[in-house]
Amino acid sequence: KGVQASFTEIKGFECMRSDGIEFARQMQRTIIEMIVREQRPPVALIDFLMEQREKVLEGHLNLGDVTITKAMTKPMGSYKSNLPHLTVAKIMKERGAEVYTGMKVPYVVVGQKPGLQVIWAEDYQGTYDVDYYWSRIVLPPTHRILEVLYPTVQWELLYSGKEQTRRMALRAKGLPVAPVNGDEEA
């Protein structure tokens, strides 16, 4: 609006949504500030992202950083599939917690085999699925920004485990990489 501001107004990005995890939102905000305000080069962004990657993959996030909340948009009996937040809502109800349409169900992903393994956030013991969080929840929102701004940088190398292998193979073949969105699976 023509006025110097001490902050960057952000709209339309995941960092403004309440259904992601706080750590991912904060990382995306920081990257945007580094690009827009500080005009940092890609190498500085990579250094920052490598530090964040290490925190996640070494299991250094706390409960507030890894809690995913999803709203129950309809009564429990109306869902056709067993979504992670519905699984947790059933556990909550079995334990006497109030569960109602419209509430946000807090959970943590602790594994991926045979399917997504989730626990009620209140049961969190300090261990989360590090690859899932980094490659499915934390990095993808920021990666989508970076790959548009700096298309020649191999941002795929920042992923971990199978997701890194998959993305690098597709890139080597010149094929587009379908975005990973943890929100659809979690």
PAKOL-713869 format. One record per residue (C-alpha): residue number from 1; residue in three letters; x, y, z. Coordinates in steps of 0.25 Angstrom, whole numbers, padded with zeros to 4 digits. Example, Ala and Ser with C-alpha at 12.3 -4.5 7.8 and 13.67 -1.06 7.14 Angstrom:
2
> 1,ALA,0049,-0018,0031
> 2,SER,0055,-0004,0029
END
This chain:
186
> 1,LYS,0000,0000,0000
> 2,GLY,0012,0009,-0002
> 3,VAL,0016,0009,0013
> 4,GLN,0028,0003,0019
> 5,ALA,0025,-0009,0028
> 6,SER,0033,-0017,0038
> 7,PHE,0026,-0030,0033
> 8,THR,0023,-0037,0020
> 9,GLU,0008,-0039,0018
> 10,ILE,0006,-0053,0014
> 11,LYS,-0007,-0058,0008
> 12,GLY,-0011,-0072,0002
> 13,PHE,0001,-0080,0007
> 14,GLU,0000,-0092,0016
> 15,CYS,0007,-0083,0027
> 16,MET,-0006,-0076,0028
> 17,ARG,-0015,-0088,0030
> 18,SER,-0018,-0094,0043
> 19,ASP,-0018,-0109,0039
> 20,GLY,-0004,-0111,0037
> 21,ILE,0007,-0113,0048
> 22,GLU,0013,-0100,0054
> 23,PHE,0027,-0104,0051
> 24,ALA,0024,-0105,0036
> 25,ARG,0017,-0092,0036
> 26,GLN,0028,-0085,0043
> 27,MET,0038,-0091,0034
> 28,GLN,0031,-0086,0022
> 29,ARG,0029,-0072,0028
> 30,THR,0044,-0071,0031
> 31,ILE,0047,-0076,0016
> 32,ILE,0038,-0065,0011
> 33,GLU,0045,-0054,0019
> 34,MET,0058,-0059,0015
> 35,ILE,0054,-0058,0000
> 36,VAL,0046,-0045,0001
> 37,ARG,0052,-0036,0012
> 38,GLU,0066,-0041,0013
> 39,GLN,0068,-0045,-0002
> 40,ARG,0076,-0057,0002
> 41,PRO,0082,-0066,-0009
> 42,PRO,0078,-0081,-0010
> 43,VAL,0091,-0086,-0003
> 44,ALA,0086,-0078,0010
> 45,LEU,0072,-0084,0008
> 46,ILE,0079,-0098,0007
> 47,ASP,0087,-0096,0019
> 48,PHE,0075,-0092,0027
> 49,LEU,0066,-0104,0022
> 50,MET,0077,-0114,0025
> 51,GLU,0077,-0109,0039
> 52,GLN,0062,-0111,0040
> 53,ARG,0063,-0124,0033
> 54,GLU,0073,-0129,0044
> 55,LYS,0064,-0124,0055
> 56,VAL,0052,-0132,0049
> 57,LEU,0060,-0145,0045
> 58,GLU,0067,-0146,0058
> 59,GLY,0054,-0145,0066
> 60,HIS,0056,-0132,0073
> 61,LEU,0042,-0126,0071
> 62,ASN,0033,-0125,0083
> 63,LEU,0018,-0129,0084
> 64,GLY,0014,-0115,0079
> 65,ASP,0022,-0116,0067
> 66,VAL,0017,-0129,0063
> 67,THR,0002,-0129,0066
> 68,ILE,-0007,-0129,0054
> 69,THR,-0021,-0125,0056
> 70,LYS,-0033,-0128,0047
> 71,ALA,-0047,-0124,0048
> 72,MET,-0058,-0134,0049
> 73,THR,-0067,-0128,0038
> 74,LYS,-0078,-0138,0040
> 75,PRO,-0083,-0148,0050
> 76,MET,-0073,-0160,0052
> 77,GLY,-0083,-0170,0046
> 78,SER,-0084,-0162,0033
> 79,TYR,-0070,-0164,0029
> 80,LYS,-0068,-0175,0018
> 81,SER,-0053,-0177,0021
> 82,ASN,-0045,-0178,0033
> 83,LEU,-0037,-0165,0033
> 84,PRO,-0026,-0163,0043
> 85,HIS,-0034,-0152,0051
> 86,LEU,-0046,-0162,0051
> 87,THR,-0037,-0173,0057
> 88,VAL,-0033,-0163,0068
> 89,ALA,-0047,-0158,0070
> 90,LYS,-0052,-0172,0073
> 91,ILE,-0040,-0174,0083
> 92,MET,-0044,-0161,0090
> 93,LYS,-0059,-0165,0091
> 94,GLU,-0055,-0179,0096
> 95,ARG,-0047,-0172,0107
> 96,GLY,-0059,-0163,0111
> 97,ALA,-0054,-0150,0104
> 98,GLU,-0065,-0141,0097
> 99,VAL,-0065,-0143,0082
> 100,TYR,-0074,-0135,0074
> 101,THR,-0076,-0130,0059
> 102,GLY,-0067,-0118,0057
> 103,MET,-0057,-0121,0067
> 104,LYS,-0042,-0122,0064
> 105,VAL,-0036,-0135,0067
> 106,PRO,-0021,-0134,0071
> 107,TYR,-0012,-0146,0067
> 108,VAL,0002,-0150,0064
> 109,VAL,0007,-0159,0053
> 110,VAL,0016,-0170,0059
> 111,GLY,0018,-0179,0048
> 112,GLN,0014,-0183,0033
> 113,LYS,0013,-0198,0033
> 114,PRO,0004,-0205,0029
> 115,GLY,-0004,-0191,0028
> 116,LEU,-0003,-0178,0035
> 117,GLN,-0001,-0181,0050
> 118,VAL,-0006,-0169,0058
> 119,ILE,-0008,-0167,0073
> 120,TRP,-0016,-0156,0081
> 121,ALA,-0007,-0145,0084
> 122,GLU,-0010,-0147,0099
> 123,ASP,-0003,-0161,0098
> 124,TYR,0010,-0155,0091
> 125,GLN,0023,-0161,0097
> 126,GLY,0033,-0152,0089
> 127,THR,0034,-0161,0077
> 128,TYR,0028,-0158,0063
> 129,ASP,0031,-0163,0049
> 130,VAL,0042,-0154,0045
> 131,ASP,0042,-0157,0030
> 132,TYR,0027,-0155,0029
> 133,TYR,0027,-0142,0036
> 134,TRP,0039,-0136,0028
> 135,SER,0036,-0142,0014
> 136,ARG,0020,-0141,0015
> 137,ILE,0017,-0130,0025
> 138,VAL,0028,-0120,0027
> 139,LEU,0036,-0119,0014
> 140,PRO,0026,-0119,0003
> 141,PRO,0019,-0106,0006
> 142,THR,0033,-0099,0005
> 143,HIS,0038,-0107,-0006
> 144,ARG,0026,-0103,-0015
> 145,ILE,0031,-0088,-0013
> 146,LEU,0045,-0091,-0016
> 147,GLU,0044,-0100,-0028
> 148,VAL,0036,-0088,-0035
> 149,LEU,0046,-0078,-0031
> 150,TYR,0059,-0086,-0033
> 151,PRO,0055,-0097,-0043
> 152,THR,0070,-0101,-0046
> 153,VAL,0073,-0104,-0031
> 154,GLN,0071,-0119,-0028
> 155,TRP,0062,-0117,-0016
> 156,GLU,0058,-0132,-0017
> 157,LEU,0071,-0135,-0009
> 158,LEU,0065,-0129,0003
> 159,TYR,0055,-0140,0004
> 160,SER,0058,-0152,0012
> 161,GLY,0056,-0167,0010
> 162,LYS,0047,-0173,-0001
> 163,GLU,0042,-0159,-0004
> 164,GLN,0055,-0154,-0008
> 165,THR,0058,-0166,-0017
> 166,ARG,0045,-0165,-0024
> 167,ARG,0046,-0150,-0027
> 168,MET,0061,-0152,-0032
> 169,ALA,0057,-0163,-0041
> 170,LEU,0045,-0155,-0047
> 171,ARG,0054,-0143,-0049
> 172,ALA,0065,-0151,-0056
> 173,LYS,0054,-0156,-0065
> 174,GLY,0050,-0142,-0068
> 175,LEU,0036,-0146,-0062
> 176,PRO,0028,-0136,-0054
> 177,VAL,0027,-0139,-0039
> 178,ALA,0013,-0140,-0033
> 179,PRO,0013,-0131,-0021
> 180,VAL,0013,-0138,-0007
> 181,ASN,0002,-0133,0002
> 182,GLY,0002,-0139,0015
> 183,ASP,-0012,-0133,0018
> 184,GLU,-0018,-0143,0008
> 185,GLU,-0013,-0155,0016
> 186,ALA,-0013,-0149,0030
END
